[in-house]
Amino acid sequence: MTNRQILLVSRPQGIPEPENFRLVETLLGDPAEGQFLVRTHYLSVDPYMRGRISDRKSYADPVALGALMVGGTVGTVVASRHDRYREGDVVVGDWGWQEYALTDGAGVYRFDTSLAPMSTAVGVMGMPGLTAYAGLLEIGKPNEGETVFVTGAAGAVGSLVGQIAKLKGCYVAGSAGSPSKVEHLTKELGFDAAFNYKDSQDYAAAIAEACPQGIDVFYDNVGGPVSDAAFTHINLHARVVICGQIDQYNAEQPPQGPRLLWNLIVKRARVEGFLVFDHGHLYRQAQRDISGWIKEGKIKYRETIVDGLENAPAAFIGLFHGENLGKQLVRLAND
């Protein structure tokens, strides 16, 4: 059968361009013994992928030129010669930007669509959900009545961080990149305060207004000047959770920012970066809690969906222009 894939064909300089990717058609055989064939329904595009397509040393090897583009995926088993997977099973994995995949099941697991719709398997019920859950609760450790400040608050991770913090009895503030996103945070998701960093001329003043009692837990998805300003508002024994630094992912040269680590001494604060893969033991617990909160109406989520594998590069590039609200997905087949 014919399978369409998207390959990485050149390294981006700055923000990725469509020319860095190529759509190809390949032939795919039948499953061998111990394999099964999956049809992709949704693939995830995430900011971390920018690091995977550069040649900088990181926690994972870069995607080789001419190789299949990486990414989280969810789909349906359409043919199987594997003793643990049957036709019709909904499965989640990382088989990348392609319409079909042959797999022996390594790194693949079933997804229970009675918990939430299939699309959430690579969103609020998947890696982004676990990132928010583990980063906030295991590292941030918010206490009732504390102030939690989130950058990138309207994204897949940040929006869930803020809502979980509210469930824990915290005052929650966030920054986002448009008036509509700010309204989404405060009117729909229950944030106590939010501001549009693109309209702000003084980030320190904006944070002071949004967080009048200072910051006890700072969950950072962005880095850059907003994050620098947040460091000047941390409280005694604050916890700073470094999840992402999207402001710097496309930088050709390391930015020269203010050196603010002295704030950690004065406030006896802790800063910790993390990778979601280190918290896989929490995945089932996170799924149970998040699905329960969704069903109870305590958690809301948004998905920005584009259709067609050929539009995956544009959806990915759009992340760096703030085009998504909530989780950005590419739909290759209907549920």
C-alpha positions as CSV (number, residue, x, y, z in Angstrom):
1,M,0.0,0.0,0.0
2,T,1.0,3.6,-0.5
3,N,2.0,5.6,2.6
4,R,2.6,9.3,2.7
5,Q,5.3,10.7,5.0
6,I,7.0,14.0,5.8
7,L,10.7,14.1,5.9
8,L,13.2,16.6,7.3
9,V,15.4,17.7,4.4
10,S,17.2,20.7,5.7
11,R,18.1,22.4,9.0
12,P,16.2,25.6,9.7
13,Q,17.9,28.8,10.4
14,G,15.8,30.7,12.9
15,I,12.0,29.9,12.6
16,P,11.4,26.8,10.5
17,E,10.2,27.2,6.9
18,P,8.1,24.9,4.7
19,E,11.2,24.2,2.6
20,N,12.8,22.4,5.5
21,F,10.3,19.5,5.0
22,R,9.2,17.3,2.1
23,L,6.1,15.2,1.5
24,V,6.9,11.8,-0.1
25,E,5.1,8.6,-0.9
26,T,6.5,5.2,0.0
27,L,5.3,1.6,-0.3
28,L,4.3,-0.2,2.8
29,G,4.1,-4.0,3.1
30,D,1.9,-6.2,5.2
31,P,2.6,-6.8,8.9
32,A,5.2,-9.5,9.6
33,E,4.7,-11.9,12.5
34,G,4.7,-9.9,15.7
35,Q,3.8,-6.6,13.9
36,F,0.7,-4.6,13.4
37,L,-0.3,-1.8,11.0
38,V,-1.6,1.5,12.4
39,R,-3.5,4.2,10.6
40,T,-2.7,7.6,12.0
41,H,-5.7,9.7,13.1
42,Y,-4.0,12.6,14.8
43,L,-0.4,13.7,15.1
44,S,0.9,16.2,17.6
45,V,3.1,19.2,16.8
46,D,4.9,20.6,19.8
47,P,7.5,23.3,20.5
48,Y,10.1,20.8,21.7
49,M,10.4,19.5,18.1
50,R,12.3,22.6,17.2
51,G,15.3,21.3,19.1
52,R,15.0,17.9,17.5
53,I,15.5,19.4,14.0
54,S,18.6,21.3,14.9
55,D,22.0,19.8,15.1
56,R,22.6,21.1,18.7
57,K,23.4,18.5,21.4
58,S,20.3,17.9,23.5
59,Y,18.6,15.2,25.5
60,A,17.6,13.3,22.3
61,D,19.4,12.8,19.0
62,P,18.5,15.2,16.3
63,V,16.3,14.0,13.4
64,A,18.7,13.0,10.5
65,L,18.3,14.8,7.2
66,G,16.2,12.8,4.9
67,A,14.6,11.0,7.8
68,L,10.9,10.8,9.0
69,M,9.9,13.8,11.1
70,V,9.3,12.8,14.7
71,G,6.1,13.4,16.7
72,G,3.5,11.9,19.0
73,T,0.6,10.1,17.3
74,V,-2.6,8.3,18.0
75,G,-4.4,5.9,15.6
76,T,-6.2,2.7,15.0
77,V,-4.9,-0.8,14.4
78,V,-6.0,-1.8,10.9
79,A,-4.2,-5.1,10.5
80,S,-2.4,-7.2,13.1
81,R,-0.1,-10.3,13.5
82,H,0.7,-9.3,17.0
83,D,-0.7,-11.4,19.9
84,R,-1.4,-8.3,22.1
85,Y,-3.1,-5.9,19.6
86,R,-6.2,-6.5,17.5
87,E,-7.8,-4.6,14.6
88,G,-9.8,-1.7,16.0
89,D,-7.5,-1.0,19.0
90,V,-6.8,2.7,19.5
91,V,-3.1,3.1,20.2
92,V,-0.7,5.9,21.1
93,G,3.0,6.1,20.1
94,D,5.7,8.2,18.4
95,W,5.7,6.8,14.9
96,G,6.0,10.3,13.4
97,W,4.6,12.3,10.6
98,Q,3.1,9.6,8.4
99,E,-0.3,8.2,7.5
100,Y,0.5,4.6,8.4
101,A,3.1,2.8,10.4
102,L,4.3,-0.8,10.9
103,T,5.3,-1.5,14.5
104,D,6.2,-4.3,16.8
105,G,4.5,-2.5,19.7
106,A,7.6,-1.0,21.3
107,G,6.7,2.3,22.8
108,V,3.1,1.9,21.9
109,Y,0.2,1.6,24.3
110,R,-3.6,1.4,24.1
111,F,-5.8,4.4,24.8
112,D,-9.2,4.1,26.4
113,T,-11.6,6.4,24.5
114,S,-14.1,6.0,27.2
115,L,-12.0,8.3,29.3
116,A,-11.9,11.1,26.7
117,P,-12.0,11.5,22.9
118,M,-9.2,10.1,20.8
119,S,-7.6,13.4,20.0
120,T,-6.8,14.0,23.7
121,A,-4.4,11.1,23.7
122,V,-1.7,13.4,22.4
123,G,-3.0,16.4,24.2
124,V,-4.6,16.9,27.6
125,M,-4.6,13.1,28.3
126,G,-1.2,12.6,26.8
127,M,2.3,14.0,27.0
128,P,1.2,17.7,27.4
129,G,-1.2,16.7,30.2
130,L,1.4,14.7,32.0
131,T,3.9,17.6,31.6
132,A,1.5,20.0,33.3
133,Y,0.5,17.5,36.0
134,A,4.0,16.3,36.9
135,G,5.7,19.7,36.6
136,L,3.2,21.5,38.8
137,L,2.5,18.9,41.4
138,E,5.8,17.1,41.7
139,I,8.2,20.0,41.3
140,G,6.1,23.2,41.9
141,K,4.3,21.6,44.9
142,P,1.7,24.4,45.2
143,N,0.0,25.0,48.5
144,E,-3.5,26.4,49.0
145,G,-3.5,30.2,49.0
146,E,-0.2,30.5,47.1
147,T,0.3,32.4,43.8
148,V,1.1,30.5,40.7
149,F,2.3,32.4,37.6
150,V,2.4,30.6,34.2
151,T,4.0,31.8,31.0
152,G,2.6,30.5,27.7
153,A,-0.6,30.1,29.7
154,A,-2.9,29.6,26.7
155,G,-0.9,26.7,25.3
156,A,-1.5,23.0,25.8
157,V,0.6,22.7,28.9
158,G,0.1,26.2,30.4
159,S,-3.7,26.2,30.3
160,L,-3.8,22.9,32.2
161,V,-1.2,24.0,34.7
162,G,-3.3,27.0,35.6
163,Q,-6.5,25.0,36.0
164,I,-4.9,22.4,38.2
165,A,-3.4,25.1,40.3
166,K,-6.9,26.6,40.8
167,L,-8.2,23.1,41.8
168,K,-5.5,23.2,44.5
169,G,-6.8,26.4,45.9
170,C,-4.2,28.8,44.4
171,Y,-4.4,32.3,43.0
172,V,-3.4,31.9,39.3
173,A,-2.0,34.4,36.8
174,G,-0.6,34.0,33.4
175,S,0.8,35.6,30.3
176,A,-0.3,35.0,26.7
177,G,0.1,36.5,23.3
178,S,-3.2,38.1,22.3
179,P,-6.3,39.8,23.8
180,S,-8.5,36.8,22.9
181,K,-6.1,34.4,24.7
182,V,-6.1,36.6,27.8
183,E,-9.9,36.6,27.7
184,H,-9.9,32.8,27.3
185,L,-7.7,32.4,30.4
186,T,-9.8,34.7,32.6
187,K,-13.3,34.1,31.3
188,E,-13.2,30.4,30.4
189,L,-10.4,28.8,32.4
190,G,-10.8,30.6,35.6
191,F,-7.4,32.4,35.9
192,D,-7.5,35.2,38.4
193,A,-5.4,37.5,36.2
194,A,-3.6,37.5,32.8
195,F,-1.9,39.9,30.5
196,N,-0.9,40.1,26.9
197,Y,2.9,40.3,26.8
198,K,2.8,41.6,23.3
199,D,1.1,44.8,24.4
200,S,3.1,45.3,27.5
201,Q,6.0,47.8,27.6
202,D,6.9,46.9,31.2
203,Y,6.8,43.2,32.1
204,A,7.8,43.7,35.7
205,A,4.9,46.1,36.2
206,A,2.4,43.8,34.4
207,I,3.5,40.9,36.6
208,A,3.3,43.1,39.8
209,E,-0.3,44.0,38.8
210,A,-1.3,40.4,38.0
211,C,0.5,38.9,41.1
212,P,0.0,41.5,43.9
213,Q,1.2,39.0,46.5
214,G,4.3,38.0,44.6
215,I,5.0,34.6,43.0
216,D,5.3,31.3,45.0
217,V,5.3,28.9,42.0
218,F,6.6,30.1,38.6
219,Y,5.9,27.6,35.8
220,D,7.9,28.8,32.8
221,N,7.1,27.6,29.3
222,V,8.7,30.6,27.5
223,G,11.9,32.1,28.8
224,G,13.1,35.5,27.6
225,P,12.2,38.9,29.0
226,V,8.9,37.9,30.6
227,S,10.6,35.2,32.5
228,D,13.4,37.5,33.5
229,A,10.9,39.9,35.0
230,A,9.1,37.1,36.9
231,F,12.4,36.3,38.7
232,T,12.2,39.8,40.3
233,H,8.8,38.9,41.9
234,I,9.4,35.5,43.4
235,N,8.6,35.1,47.1
236,L,10.6,33.5,49.9
237,H,11.1,29.8,49.2
238,A,9.5,30.1,45.7
239,R,9.7,27.2,43.3
240,V,10.5,27.8,39.7
241,V,9.6,25.1,37.2
242,I,11.5,25.3,33.9
243,C,9.4,23.4,31.4
244,G,10.1,25.1,28.1
245,Q,12.0,28.1,26.6
246,I,10.2,28.7,23.3
247,D,11.4,32.3,23.2
248,Q,14.9,30.9,22.5
249,Y,14.3,27.9,20.4
250,N,14.8,29.7,17.1
251,A,17.7,32.0,18.3
252,E,20.8,31.8,16.1
253,Q,22.9,33.3,18.9
254,P,22.4,32.9,22.7
255,P,20.5,36.0,23.9
256,Q,22.2,38.3,26.4
257,G,19.7,38.7,29.2
258,P,19.9,40.1,32.7
259,R,21.7,37.9,35.3
260,L,19.2,37.5,38.0
261,L,20.3,34.4,39.9
262,W,21.0,36.6,42.9
263,N,17.2,36.6,43.4
264,L,17.5,32.9,44.3
265,I,19.9,33.7,47.1
266,V,17.8,36.5,48.5
267,K,14.6,34.5,48.3
268,R,16.2,31.1,49.1
269,A,14.2,29.8,46.0
270,R,14.6,26.7,44.0
271,V,14.8,26.4,40.2
272,E,14.4,23.0,38.5
273,G,14.2,21.9,34.9
274,F,12.5,18.7,34.0
275,L,11.6,16.3,31.1
276,V,8.3,14.6,31.1
277,F,9.9,11.3,30.3
278,D,11.3,11.2,33.9
279,H,7.8,11.1,35.3
280,G,6.2,8.3,33.3
281,H,5.3,6.5,36.5
282,L,2.7,9.1,37.0
283,Y,1.0,8.7,33.6
284,R,-1.9,6.4,34.7
285,Q,-2.6,8.5,37.8
286,A,-2.5,11.7,35.7
287,Q,-4.9,10.2,33.2
288,R,-7.4,9.2,35.9
289,D,-7.3,12.5,37.6
290,I,-7.5,14.6,34.4
291,S,-10.3,12.6,32.9
292,G,-12.2,12.8,36.1
293,W,-11.8,16.6,36.2
294,I,-12.9,16.9,32.6
295,K,-16.0,14.8,33.2
296,E,-16.8,16.9,36.3
297,G,-16.4,20.1,34.4
298,K,-13.5,21.2,36.5
299,I,-11.0,21.2,33.6
300,K,-11.6,22.6,30.1
301,Y,-9.4,22.2,27.1
302,R,-9.1,23.6,23.6
303,E,-7.7,22.0,20.5
304,T,-6.6,23.8,17.3
305,I,-6.9,21.2,14.5
306,V,-5.7,21.4,10.9
307,D,-6.6,18.7,8.4
308,G,-4.2,16.8,6.1
309,L,-0.6,15.5,6.5
310,E,0.6,18.0,4.0
311,N,-0.3,20.8,6.4
312,A,1.7,19.5,9.3
313,P,4.7,21.8,8.6
314,A,2.5,24.9,8.6
315,A,0.8,23.8,11.8
316,F,4.3,23.3,13.4
317,I,5.6,26.6,12.2
318,G,2.4,28.3,13.4
319,L,3.4,27.4,17.0
320,F,6.2,30.0,16.9
321,H,3.8,32.7,15.7
322,G,1.2,32.0,18.4
323,E,-1.4,30.7,16.0
324,N,-2.7,27.9,18.3
325,L,-5.1,28.1,21.2
326,G,-4.6,25.1,23.4
327,K,-3.2,21.9,21.8
328,Q,-2.2,22.0,18.1
329,L,-3.1,18.9,16.2
330,V,-3.1,17.6,12.7
331,R,-5.9,15.3,11.7
332,L,-5.2,12.7,9.1
333,A,-8.4,10.6,9.6
334,N,-11.7,11.0,11.4
335,D,-12.3,9.2,14.7
